[in-house]
């Protein structure tokens, strides 16, 4: 116990030294790659849970397999109150651990040697937090369908998977070899989780155990449980990598609606494989699973609750008309299979990588199926929701995301970038290249910036600084005198300069404004000046 106390005190000192006065110690323990996380590489989870709907209670165990990167004897596992870790074992020997809020520091007795493959088993139980507003408020949803049968689901992106199961709850490390989930339910219900259904076991106590296997890396928040009296049907999509199995799990009385409405899945796959490259999880399949909340991007198990309506609950949030041409949840949440599940942020401060690209995937879907003009109109409708209240990038190492503008403003930034590149095939190759270069990886914003700059042959550092790290929107100022127009760009960070398409008396020009006044002579009196609306830049006549 003396060793565990000394190591724990050392960890506390290191964490407190980087601790911001605006955040709690728990924020730091959650958001930092602590010394107790850094020394081991997650390889595989085997998660076994029994769900007791009548008690809104769960119990189970998680086998955590890991590779030793360097010798260390203290290992951090996260489990949030009111859930409790009952015991931890390694090679059948019970281990001591110290709880510090949601972090549990486990003292390993066997020497941890570099390159060894080891495992611990964590036993847990409790009444998990109930989500009051899923998926934005994390936890379990305990509901009933219209037949009075249990309708249960999990969702926990922002709050973390450790709300209901013990794990290494930091996005920088995913299990290289996936996860096996053994979920036990009352025998009149079915569990649907990530990956492929490998086995169903009928138990002697009136329960069934459903075994699901994911063979690819998976982010912890993407792991999910969905329990109901499901009906199931499937089809096969002829994709870029061959046959992709598509499975649908819906409530029985919605089966006929689903078979018609879910035809949009093939249209989604066609558009997104065109723009982003092959669906990233052919081995684990694609699923759409009905749940008692709006929906979320659980990897290979996309959850759906949009009531079989186009738009968002039947409304067009862009007010362009194009938002009613598709089901928002099917398209948006499936877009996350490429940006969130294939390419995952290392720190939630970079959450725009998930939400900016995926919000823009809606525009690309409209563009693919209805034309570029329609896509442009849709994006301009999305842009109306930008608030510019704070920067898109959040605070690192404390599990703090940035502004909700990561959605709409992130999409507007990417659409502006597309105009700057001015070559849709090159832009498309960059999107596909991102999903190939960072296939099944966790990344930083800097990696994404560097890749796009390299492949576009542009220095985009100031461009990304402008839109990601400030709330400044560039302002193109201009003056007209006869046939002359003077222009400059203001409200910018140092070094910001991009080519901009403008229309002078409806004739197209490309200009390269900077902070200094420049002049253009059109040889005839100018009556109108407009900027291409696809650039996220304000215009001011001075």
Order of alpha helices (4+ residues) and beta strands (2+ residues): alpha-alpha-alpha-beta-beta-beta-beta-beta-beta-beta-beta-beta-beta-beta-beta-beta-beta-beta-beta-beta-alpha-alpha-beta-beta-beta-alpha-beta-alpha-alpha-alpha-alpha-beta-alpha-alpha-beta-beta-beta-beta-beta-beta-beta
